[in-house]
Amino acid sequence: QVQFVESGGGLVQPGGSLRLSCVASASTFGIYAMGWYRQAPGKQHELVASIISGGSTNYADSVKGRFTISRDNAKNTMYLQMRGLKPEDTAVYYCNLWPLLSPPTWGRGTQVTVSS
């Protein structure tokens, strides 16, 4: 089973930027459609953005125009560039297949905290 390791989170002020990375264990990463998800305290996982193998992308309305998802298949890596961060973006961010397997397996994620 493919495993993912997320990194790049941190504490940032409102309006700031962060770039998250997700490295996949599988050399076949390039064939998978992928997504960035987030989980705020007390809430379920939410799909933030998705990208198919060919590069087409989709975004949740809440992040559209602020977040950019991309991938480098040669490096088995996916990115999430986040700009204009808001306190409501505070969550643990995960990468995973899109759509999710049932049941999904989650990595450790990376914490993003937006606070002044």
N, C-alpha and C positions, 0 to 999 in steps of 0.2 A: 504494500500500500504506500502511496506517495505521502511523504511527510513534508511539512513546511516549517520554516523558522522565520519569525517576524522580528524586525528590529527598526530602530530609528525614532521611537517615541520619546516623550519627555514632557517637561513643563514649559509652557509658552504663554506669553501674554495674549490677550484678545487682539486680533488683527495680525498675529504672527504667522509663521510658516514652519512646516516640518515636512520631511520627506521620509516616508516609510519604505522599507525593503522587505521582500519575501523571497527566500531562497528555497527551491524545491529539491527534493532528494532524487527525483527521477530524471533520467536523461531524455525521457519522452515528454518532458514538461511542455514542449511546444505544441503538442496536439490538444492540450486541455483548454477548455474555457475556464477562466478563473475569476474569482471575486474577492473584493475586500469587504469584510464585515466588521461591525463593531457591536459591543455590548456595554451599555451604560449600567450602573448599579441598579439592581432591581428590575432590569428589563431583559427581554429576549434579544438574541442576536438579530441585527438589522443589516441587510445588504446595502452597502454604500455605493459600490461601483463594480462593474463587471467588464471583462474583456475577452473576446473570443480569440482563437488561435490566429486568425487573420488580422486582428487588431481593432476591429470595431468595438466601440465602447458604449456603455450606458451608465447613467448616474441616478441616484436618488434625488428627488426634487430638492431636498434639504441641502445638498452639497453641490448641485449643478452650478457651474460657473466659478466655483472655488477650488474644487478638487480635480486632479487629472490622474487617471490610471494609465499605466504603460507597462510594457514588458520587453525583456531582452531574452529571447529564447536561447540564444547562444550561451548565455550565462545562467540559464534556468532561474531567472530572477524576474520578479514583478515589483512595480513601484506604485506608490500613491503620493503624489505631490499635493500637499494641502496648504492653501493660502487663505488669508482672511479668516483665520480660525476664530470660533465663537465658543463661549463657555458650554453651550449645548453640544459641542463636538467632543467633550470630555467622555472618554470611554476606553475600554481595552479593544484594540484593533487586531483583527485576525485576517489571514488569507486562507483561502480554501477553494476547492473546486466550485464551479458554478454550472448547473445547479448542484446543491449539496447532495452527498450520498445520504442514505437513510439506514441507520442513524449516522450523523456526521461525526468525525473525529477532529477535535480541535487541538491546535498547538498551544503554546504558552501565551501567545499574543504579545503585543507591546502597548504599554500604557501611554495614552495621550491625555494630558491635563491642561486645560486652557483656563487660566486664572490670573488675575492681576494681584 
